[in-house]
Amino acid sequence: MNFNASRNVNPVGGPRKAKRVSDVSAMGVPSPVPAYNTPPVYNQGFEPASPVAPYQQGIQVETRQDFAPTEPAGNFGYMAGYPQSPMPSAANIGSMLHQPIVQDMALQYGSALAAEGRAAVSRELGRFVPMTRLRYYFAVDTRYVLKKLLLLVFPFTHKEWMVRYDQDSPVQPRYDVNAPDLYLPAMGYVTYVLLAGFMLGLQQRFSPEQISIQASSALAYIIFEMVLYLITLYITNTSTALKTLDLLAFSGYKYCTMIASLLCALMMGSTGYYCCLAYGSCALSFFLVKTLRLHLLSGPREAEPRTSYEYSYPPNPYSDSWSKGGSGGTKRRLYFLLFVAVTQPLLSWWLTYHLVPARAALTQTR
């Protein structure tokens, strides 16, 4: 049984007795308790979570806990919702490479790479080798080569030895037979090495190493000549209009005499070799004297004429004596000219005498 314990005040007067309620339903239906709104469960493709463990009294502490932040596993596959296309096969790649547009792109890319490589090589090579200057020494043609060979063999009939100039620079060798070139020395060097191997083969002394020995020894003598000439000019304080490539060209003309002497030795033995070497040495010395004389005795180019303002001052004896070559400078140039004219025939003999076959070897080959 329920009762109302509250006492209300009677409006008439005095307290009112509590009213007993015997029927519980007369009190009214209690308001329902609002249910807990659970958030909707989204299926994200993960496995369902394991059921919650039953309640246990106390706190269960896991001894092996890792509090380091865990990185999510990377998903390197295709994105969800997009179709997964199969990987292209080798046949598909080959057919794609045969497409004209792909071939044109590859050709353009290859030509661009080749152009960049050539530019890089020419830029790096230009730091050490004057390529523009080398083009001048190789600007020859067939007519020039024939006329130059005749000039080296018969220099006594030639009259004009002056080098032609176009304004301030000499003309190319193809237009002037007196101009030095590097084509004949280069071809003479290669021909000498091959002919030396052939001569050694006739004497049963040939081996693959002999070709490299002959080539390296000839190259070493060329370097030795250039160093010797440059040191001589430096020590004697001789200023000339000759350049290093000019000296290299004039010292390389001796290969023509060497080749002719070896060919005569091949046909006529040692007698023909010495006769040809003697005449070739005289012709080479005469050619060098006539050609180098103009380069050596001319000296460096003179300075520009001074103005009237500069002539107002008295001349400086020290500067004048330094700029104008005296008799001592002319003598040094003449000595250097004779030194070059003598060393070239000696080197021609030194590089060829050991290649001359004996008479018995010639008769055996015949």
Backbone hydrogen bonds in HBPLUS format (Angstrom, degrees):
<---DONOR---> <-ACCEPTOR-->    atom                        ^
c    i                          cat <-CA-CA->   ^        H-A-AA   ^      H-
h    n   atom  resd res      DA  || num        DHA   H-A  angle D-A-AA Bond
n    s   type  num  typ     dist DA aas  dist angle  dist       angle   num
A0021-VAL N   A0002-ASN O   3.33 MM  19  5.82 168.5  2.34 152.8 154.4     1
A0010-ASN N   A0014-GLY O   3.32 MM   4  5.69 143.1  2.46 141.0 151.1     2
A0026-ALA N   A0023-ASP O   3.31 MM   3  5.59 148.9  2.42  99.8 108.3     3
A0027-MET N   A0024-VAL O   3.08 MM   3  5.73 164.6  2.10 117.2 122.0     4
A0028-GLY N   A0025-SER O   3.20 MM   3  5.66 167.3  2.22 112.3 116.1     5
A0082-TYR N   A0079-MET O   3.36 MM   3  5.99 161.4  2.40 132.9 133.0     6
A0093-ILE N   A0089-SER O   3.07 MM   4  6.39 156.1  2.13 147.1 153.8     7
A0094-GLY N   A0090-ALA O   2.93 MM   4  6.13 158.7  1.98 146.6 152.2     8
A0095-SER N   A0091-ALA O   2.98 MM   4  6.21 156.4  2.03 146.3 152.4     9
A0096-MET N   A0092-ASN O   2.94 MM   4  6.12 145.9  2.06 141.4 151.1    10
A0097-LEU N   A0093-ILE O   2.98 MM   4  6.26 146.5  2.09 146.5 155.1    11
A0098-HIS N   A0095-SER O   3.30 MM   3  5.22 138.2  2.49  92.3 103.5    12
A0099-GLN N   A0096-MET O   3.19 MM   3  5.45 162.2  2.22 107.9 111.8    13
A0103-GLN N   A0099-GLN O   3.09 MM   4  6.37 158.2  2.14 153.8 160.1    14
A0104-ASP N   A0100-PRO O   2.90 MM   4  6.10 155.8  1.96 149.2 155.6    15
A0105-MET N   A0101-ILE O   3.03 MM   4  6.22 156.2  2.09 141.8 148.1    16
A0106-ALA N   A0102-VAL O   2.96 MM   4  6.19 158.7  2.01 146.9 152.9    17
A0107-LEU N   A0103-GLN O   2.89 MM   4  6.06 153.5  1.96 145.6 153.0    18
A0108-GLN N   A0104-ASP O   2.96 MM   4  6.16 161.0  2.00 149.7 154.2    19
A0109-TYR N   A0105-MET O   2.95 MM   4  6.12 159.4  1.99 147.7 153.8    20
A0110-GLY N   A0106-ALA O   2.89 MM   4  6.04 157.9  1.93 146.3 152.3    21
A0111-SER N   A0107-LEU O   2.94 MM   4  6.11 158.5  1.98 147.2 153.0    22
A0112-ALA N   A0108-GLN O   2.96 MM   4  6.13 152.4  2.03 144.1 151.7    23
A0113-LEU N   A0109-TYR O   3.01 MM   4  6.26 156.2  2.06 146.2 152.4    24
A0114-ALA N   A0110-GLY O   2.92 MM   4  6.14 156.2  1.98 146.9 153.7    25
A0115-ALA N   A0111-SER O   2.95 MM   4  6.13 154.4  2.02 144.2 150.8    26
A0116-GLU N   A0112-ALA O   3.02 MM   4  6.26 159.1  2.07 147.0 152.6    27
A0117-GLY N   A0113-LEU O   2.90 MM   4  6.14 153.9  1.97 146.3 153.9    28
A0118-ARG N   A0114-ALA O   2.93 MM   4  6.18 159.6  1.97 149.4 154.3    29
A0119-ALA N   A0115-ALA O   2.98 MM   4  6.17 158.5  2.03 147.3 153.4    30
A0120-ALA N   A0116-GLU O   2.94 MM   4  6.14 156.6  2.00 146.2 152.5    31
A0121-VAL N   A0117-GLY O   2.92 MM   4  6.11 161.0  1.95 150.6 155.7    32
A0122-SER N   A0118-ARG O   2.93 MM   4  6.05 167.7  1.94 150.5 154.1    33
A0123-ARG N   A0119-ALA O   2.94 MM   4  6.02 148.6  2.04 140.8 149.9    34
A0124-GLU N   A0120-ALA O   2.95 MM   4  6.15 163.1  1.98 149.6 153.6    35
A0125-LEU N   A0121-VAL O   2.80 MM   4  5.89 157.5  1.85 150.0 157.3    36
A0126-GLY N   A0122-SER O   2.92 MM   4  5.80 142.0  2.07 134.0 143.1    37
A0127-ARG N   A0124-GLU O   3.35 MM   3  5.60 152.4  2.43 100.3 108.0    38
A0128-PHE N   A0125-LEU O   3.19 MM   3  5.69 145.1  2.32 110.6 118.6    39
A0129-VAL N   A0125-LEU O   2.90 MM   4  5.90 171.3  1.90 167.6 170.1    40
A0131-MET N   A0129-VAL O   2.91 MM   2  5.75 111.2  2.39 117.9 101.0    41
A0134-LEU N   A0130-PRO O   3.01 MM   4  6.32 148.3  2.12 148.1 157.7    42
A0135-ARG N   A0131-MET O   3.10 MM   4  6.38 144.9  2.22 148.3 156.1    43
A0136-TYR N   A0133-ARG O   3.21 MM   3  5.44 131.5  2.46  99.5 111.1    44
A0138-PHE N   A0134-LEU O   3.24 MM   4  6.50 132.1  2.48 144.9 157.0    45
A0139-ALA N   A0136-TYR O   3.37 MM   3  5.32 167.1  2.38 104.2 106.4    46
A0182-LEU N   A0137-TYR O   3.15 MM  45  5.36 163.2  2.18 124.9 127.5    47
A0140-VAL N   A0138-PHE O   2.99 MM   2  5.60 128.3  2.27 106.1  91.2    48
A0174-ARG N   A0139-ALA O   3.19 MM  35  6.23 128.6  2.47 170.3 159.8    49
A0145-VAL N   A0141-ASP O   3.14 MM   4  6.43 158.2  2.19 149.7 155.7    50
A0146-LEU N   A0142-THR O   3.10 MM   4  6.35 164.7  2.13 153.6 156.2    51
A0147-LYS N   A0143-ARG O   3.06 MM   4  6.23 165.0  2.08 149.7 154.1    52
A0148-LYS N   A0144-TYR O   2.83 MM   4  5.95 151.0  1.91 149.2 157.6    53
A0149-LEU N   A0145-VAL O   3.00 MM   4  6.18 155.2  2.07 146.8 153.0    54
A0150-LEU N   A0146-LEU O   3.07 MM   4  6.31 158.9  2.12 147.5 153.1    55
A0151-LEU N   A0147-LYS O   2.96 MM   4  6.13 145.1  2.08 137.3 147.3    56
A0152-LEU N   A0148-LYS O   2.95 MM   4  6.21 147.3  2.06 144.9 153.0    57
A0153-VAL N   A0149-LEU O   3.02 MM   4  6.25 147.2  2.14 144.3 153.0    58
A0154-PHE N   A0150-LEU O   2.78 MM   4  5.77 163.8  1.80 148.2 153.7    59
A0158-HIS N   A0155-PRO O   3.37 MM   3  5.49 159.2  2.42 102.8 108.9    60
A0171-VAL N   A0164-ARG O   3.21 MM   7  6.06 159.3  2.26 132.0 135.4    61
A0166-ASP N   A0169-SER O   2.72 MM   3  5.46 167.1  1.74 161.4 161.3    62
A0169-SER N   A0166-ASP O   3.28 MM   3  5.46 157.9  2.34 130.9 125.4    63
A0175-TYR N   A0172-GLN O   3.01 MM   3  5.70 157.3  2.06 121.0 127.6    64
A0176-ASP N   A0173-PRO O   3.15 MM   3  5.01 149.4  2.25  98.8 107.9    65
A0179-ALA N   A0176-ASP O   3.36 MM   3  5.67 161.6  2.39 106.8 112.1    66
A0186-ALA N   A0182-LEU O   3.17 MM   4  6.10 155.3  2.23 135.2 141.9    67
A0187-MET N   A0183-TYR O   2.96 MM   4  6.17 170.9  1.96 158.9 161.3    68
A0188-GLY N   A0184-LEU O   2.82 MM   4  5.82 152.4  1.90 146.7 155.4    69
A0189-TYR N   A0185-PRO O   2.95 MM   4  6.06 147.4  2.06 140.7 148.4    70
A0190-VAL N   A0186-ALA O   3.22 MM   4  6.53 163.0  2.25 150.2 153.2    71
A0191-THR N   A0187-MET O   2.97 MM   4  6.11 164.1  2.00 148.8 153.8    72
A0192-TYR N   A0188-GLY O   2.90 MM   4  5.95 151.8  1.98 141.8 149.5    73
A0193-VAL N   A0189-TYR O   3.16 MM   4  6.42 156.9  2.22 146.7 151.8    74
A0194-LEU N   A0190-VAL O   3.14 MM   4  6.43 164.3  2.16 153.1 156.7    75
A0195-LEU N   A0191-THR O   2.89 MM   4  6.00 161.6  1.92 150.0 155.8    76
A0196-ALA N   A0192-TYR O   2.88 MM   4  5.97 147.5  1.99 143.9 152.7    77
A0197-GLY N   A0193-VAL O   3.15 MM   4  6.43 152.6  2.23 142.7 149.1    78
A0198-PHE N   A0194-LEU O   3.08 MM   4  6.41 150.2  2.18 144.2 152.4    79
A0199-MET N   A0195-LEU O   2.94 MM   4  6.16 155.9  2.00 147.1 153.3    80
A0200-LEU N   A0196-ALA O   2.99 MM   4  6.19 154.8  2.06 146.3 153.0    81
A0201-GLY N   A0197-GLY O   2.99 MM   4  6.16 142.8  2.13 137.2 147.5    82
A0202-LEU N   A0198-PHE O   3.11 MM   4  6.46 143.2  2.25 143.5 152.1    83
A0203-GLN N   A0200-LEU O   3.19 MM   3  5.17 132.2  2.43  94.3 106.9    84
A0205-ARG N   A0200-LEU O   2.90 MM   5  5.08 164.5  1.92 160.0 154.8    85
A0204-GLN N   A0201-GLY O   3.25 MM   3  5.05 163.7  2.27 104.2 105.9    86
A0210-GLN N   A0207-SER O   2.90 MM   3  5.37 144.9  2.02 114.4 124.6    87
A0213-ILE N   A0209-GLU O   2.96 MM   4  6.20 149.4  2.06 146.3 155.9    88
A0214-GLN N   A0210-GLN O   2.90 MM   4  6.06 165.1  1.92 149.3 152.3    89
A0215-ALA N   A0211-ILE O   2.98 MM   4  6.17 163.3  2.01 149.7 154.7    90
A0216-SER N   A0212-SER O   2.93 MM   4  5.95 164.0  1.96 144.3 149.1    91
A0217-SER N   A0213-ILE O   2.94 MM   4  5.98 157.2  1.99 146.3 153.0    92
A0218-ALA N   A0214-GLN O   3.02 MM   4  6.12 161.7  2.06 145.8 150.8    93
A0219-LEU N   A0215-ALA O   3.03 MM   4  6.19 158.7  2.07 146.0 152.1    94
A0220-ALA N   A0216-SER O   2.87 MM   4  5.99 150.7  1.95 142.1 150.7    95
A0221-TYR N   A0217-SER O   3.01 MM   4  6.25 151.1  2.09 146.2 153.0    96
A0222-ILE N   A0218-ALA O   3.09 MM   4  6.37 145.0  2.22 141.1 150.5    97
A0223-ILE N   A0219-LEU O   3.07 MM   4  6.38 161.8  2.10 150.7 154.4    98
A0224-PHE N   A0220-ALA O   2.89 MM   4  6.09 153.7  1.96 143.3 151.6    99
A0225-GLU N   A0221-TYR O   2.90 MM   4  6.06 155.3  1.96 143.4 149.1   100
A0226-MET N   A0222-ILE O   3.08 MM   4  6.37 166.6  2.10 151.8 154.6   101
A0227-VAL N   A0223-ILE O   2.99 MM   4  6.18 167.3  2.01 153.5 156.9   102
A0228-LEU N   A0224-PHE O   2.93 MM   4  6.03 157.7  1.98 146.5 153.2   103
A0229-TYR N   A0225-GLU O   2.89 MM   4  6.14 161.8  1.92 157.3 161.4   104
A0230-LEU N   A0226-MET O   2.99 MM   4  6.12 166.5  2.00 151.7 155.7   105
A0231-ILE N   A0227-VAL O   2.95 MM   4  6.01 158.5  1.99 146.5 152.7   106
A0232-THR N   A0228-LEU O   3.03 MM   4  6.12 152.6  2.10 140.4 148.3   107
A0233-LEU N   A0229-TYR O   2.99 MM   4  6.26 159.4  2.03 149.5 154.5   108
A0234-TYR N   A0230-LEU O   2.97 MM   4  6.16 149.5  2.06 141.7 150.5   109
A0235-ILE N   A0231-ILE O   2.85 MM   4  6.00 163.8  1.87 153.7 157.4   110
A0236-THR N   A0232-THR O   3.06 MM   4  6.05 168.0  2.07 148.5 152.3   111
A0238-THR N   A0233-LEU O   3.05 MM   5  5.18 162.9  2.08 149.5 154.2   112
A0237-ASN N   A0234-TYR O   3.31 MM   3  5.06 149.9  2.40  93.0 101.6   113
A0246-ASP N   A0243-LYS O   3.13 MM   3  5.10 123.5  2.47  93.2 107.8   114
A0247-LEU N   A0243-LYS O   3.09 MM   4  6.48 157.5  2.14 152.4 157.2   115
A0248-LEU N   A0244-THR O   2.99 MM   4  6.29 152.6  2.07 144.5 152.7   116
A0249-ALA N   A0245-LEU O   2.94 MM   4  6.11 150.4  2.03 140.5 147.9   117
A0250-PHE N   A0246-ASP O   2.99 MM   4  6.27 167.4  2.00 156.0 158.4   118
A0251-SER N   A0247-LEU O   2.94 MM   4  6.03 152.5  2.02 145.5 153.1   119
A0252-GLY N   A0248-LEU O   3.11 MM   4  6.12 123.8  2.44 132.4 145.0   120
A0252-GLY N   A0249-ALA O   3.17 MM   3  5.17 139.8  2.34  95.7 107.2   121
A0255-TYR N   A0252-GLY O   3.38 MM   3  6.08 168.9  2.39 115.9 118.8   122
A0256-CYS N   A0253-TYR O   3.30 MM   3  5.90 150.2  2.39 111.8 117.9   123
A0258-MET N   A0254-LYS O   3.00 MM   4  6.31 155.8  2.06 149.3 156.7   124
A0259-ILE N   A0255-TYR O   2.91 MM   4  6.03 160.4  1.95 146.8 150.9   125
A0260-ALA N   A0256-CYS O   3.10 MM   4  6.25 163.7  2.13 144.9 149.6   126
A0261-SER N   A0257-THR O   3.00 MM   4  6.14 152.5  2.08 144.2 151.7   127
A0262-LEU N   A0258-MET O   3.04 MM   4  6.27 155.1  2.10 146.7 152.9   128
A0263-LEU N   A0259-ILE O   3.00 MM   4  6.23 154.4  2.07 149.9 156.8   129
A0264-CYS N   A0260-ALA O   3.06 MM   4  6.27 154.6  2.13 143.7 150.3   130
A0265-ALA N   A0261-SER O   2.94 MM   4  6.18 148.4  2.04 141.9 151.1   131
A0266-LEU N   A0262-LEU O   2.92 MM   4  6.15 140.4  2.08 139.4 150.0   132
A0267-MET N   A0263-LEU O   3.16 MM   4  6.43 139.9  2.32 140.4 149.9   133
A0268-MET N   A0264-CYS O   2.75 MM   4  5.73 167.6  1.76 156.3 160.5   134
A0269-GLY N   A0265-ALA O   2.95 MM   4  4.29 134.4  2.16 115.6 118.8   135
A0273-TYR N   A0269-GLY O   3.09 MM   4  6.35 148.0  2.20 142.7 152.6   136
A0274-TYR N   A0270-SER O   3.00 MM   4  6.22 166.0  2.02 153.8 154.4   137
A0275-CYS N   A0271-THR O   3.07 MM   4  6.25 157.5  2.12 149.5 156.2   138
A0276-CYS N   A0272-GLY O   2.98 MM   4  5.99 164.2  2.01 143.9 148.8   139
A0277-LEU N   A0273-TYR O   2.84 MM   4  5.96 155.7  1.90 148.2 156.2   140
A0278-ALA N   A0274-TYR O   2.97 MM   4  5.99 152.8  2.04 138.3 144.8   141
A0279-TYR N   A0275-CYS O   3.12 MM   4  6.40 170.5  2.12 152.2 154.0   142
A0280-GLY N   A0276-CYS O   2.84 MM   4  5.91 163.2  1.86 149.7 155.5   143
A0281-SER N   A0277-LEU O   2.87 MM   4  5.88 150.0  1.96 141.9 149.4   144
A0282-CYS N   A0278-ALA O   3.12 MM   4  6.37 160.8  2.16 148.2 152.6   145
A0283-ALA N   A0279-TYR O   2.96 MM   4  6.19 162.8  1.99 153.2 158.2   146
A0284-LEU N   A0280-GLY O   2.87 MM   4  5.95 155.4  1.93 142.9 150.1   147
A0285-SER N   A0281-SER O   2.91 MM   4  6.05 162.8  1.94 148.8 153.5   148
A0286-PHE N   A0282-CYS O   2.98 MM   4  6.12 160.9  2.01 146.5 152.0   149
A0287-PHE N   A0283-ALA O   2.95 MM   4  6.11 156.6  2.01 144.6 151.2   150
A0288-LEU N   A0284-LEU O   2.92 MM   4  6.14 160.4  1.96 151.9 156.8   151
A0289-VAL N   A0285-SER O   2.95 MM   4  6.11 160.1  1.99 150.5 155.8   152
A0290-LYS N   A0286-PHE O   3.08 MM   4  6.21 166.9  2.09 148.9 152.4   153
A0291-THR N   A0287-PHE O   2.97 MM   4  6.04 152.4  2.05 145.3 153.2   154
A0292-LEU N   A0288-LEU O   2.80 MM   4  5.58 160.5  1.84 145.1 151.5   155
A0293-ARG N   A0289-VAL O   3.13 MM   4  5.67 139.5  2.30 131.1 140.1   156
A0296-LEU N   A0292-LEU O   2.77 MM   4  5.86 161.9  1.80 160.6 165.0   157
A0297-LEU N   A0293-ARG O   2.99 MM   4  5.76 162.1  2.02 141.7 147.4   158
A0310-GLU N   A0307-THR O   3.12 MM   3  5.38 126.1  2.43  99.9 112.4   159
A0311-TYR N   A0307-THR O   3.16 MM   4  6.54 145.0  2.29 142.8 153.0   160
A0312-SER N   A0309-TYR O   3.39 MM   3  5.45 153.0  2.47  95.8 103.5   161
A0313-TYR N   A0310-GLU O   3.30 MM   3  5.96 162.6  2.33 114.4 118.4   162
A0320-ASP N   A0316-ASN O   3.09 MM   4  6.20 163.0  2.12 156.0 161.2   163
A0321-SER N   A0317-PRO O   3.02 MM   4  6.00 159.4  2.06 139.8 145.5   164
A0322-TRP N   A0318-TYR O   3.13 MM   4  6.23 138.0  2.31 136.5 147.4   165
A0323-SER N   A0319-SER O   2.97 MM   4  6.12 156.2  2.03 149.5 154.8   166
A0324-LYS N   A0320-ASP O   3.07 MM   4  6.02 161.2  2.11 150.6 154.8   167
A0330-THR N   A0326-GLY O   3.28 MM   4  6.60 152.6  2.36 144.2 151.4   168
A0331-LYS N   A0327-SER O   3.01 MM   4  6.26 152.8  2.09 147.0 154.0   169
A0332-ARG N   A0328-GLY O   3.06 MM   4  6.31 155.4  2.12 145.8 152.2   170
A0333-ARG N   A0329-GLY O   3.10 MM   4  6.31 153.9  2.17 143.3 149.9   171
A0334-LEU N   A0330-THR O   3.02 MM   4  6.27 153.1  2.09 144.3 151.6   172
A0335-TYR N   A0331-LYS O   2.90 MM   4  6.15 155.7  1.96 150.5 157.1   173
A0336-PHE N   A0332-ARG O   2.96 MM   4  6.16 156.0  2.02 145.4 152.0   174
A0337-LEU N   A0333-ARG O   2.93 MM   4  6.13 152.0  2.01 143.3 151.1   175
A0338-LEU N   A0334-LEU O   3.00 MM   4  6.28 159.4  2.05 149.7 153.9   176
A0339-PHE N   A0335-TYR O   2.92 MM   4  6.09 148.6  2.02 143.2 152.7   177
A0340-VAL N   A0336-PHE O   3.02 MM   4  6.29 156.6  2.08 150.8 155.0   178
A0341-ALA N   A0337-LEU O   3.02 MM   4  6.23 161.1  2.06 147.0 152.7   179
A0342-VAL N   A0338-LEU O   3.03 MM   4  6.13 133.4  2.26 140.9 151.0   180
A0343-THR N   A0339-PHE O   3.06 MM   4  6.16 162.0  2.10 148.2 153.0   181
A0344-GLN N   A0340-VAL O   3.30 MM   4  6.28 156.5  2.36 150.0 153.4   182
A0347-LEU N   A0343-THR O   2.95 MM   4  6.13 159.3  2.00 152.4 157.3   183
A0348-SER N   A0344-GLN O   3.01 MM   4  6.22 147.9  2.12 145.3 154.7   184
A0349-TRP N   A0345-PRO O   3.05 MM   4  6.34 153.1  2.12 147.2 152.8   185
A0350-TRP N   A0346-LEU O   2.96 MM   4  6.19 158.4  2.01 147.6 154.1   186
A0351-LEU N   A0347-LEU O   3.07 MM   4  6.11 149.6  2.16 146.1 151.4   187
A0352-THR N   A0349-TRP O   3.28 MM   3  5.38 156.6  2.34 103.3 110.3   188
A0353-TYR N   A0349-TRP O   3.04 MM   4  5.73 150.0  2.13 158.6 159.2   189
A0355-LEU N   A0352-THR O   3.08 MM   3  5.42 157.6  2.14 111.3 118.4   190
A0362-LEU N   A0358-ALA O   3.24 MM   4  6.60 150.3  2.33 144.9 152.8   191
A0363-THR N   A0359-ARG O   3.01 MM   4  6.26 162.7  2.04 151.2 155.3   192
A0364-GLN N   A0360-ALA O   2.99 MM   4  6.10 146.0  2.11 140.1 149.4   193
A0365-THR N   A0361-ALA O   3.08 MM   4  6.26 153.7  2.16 141.6 147.7   194
A0366-ARG N   A0362-LEU O   3.08 MM   4  6.28 149.3  2.18 145.4 153.7   195
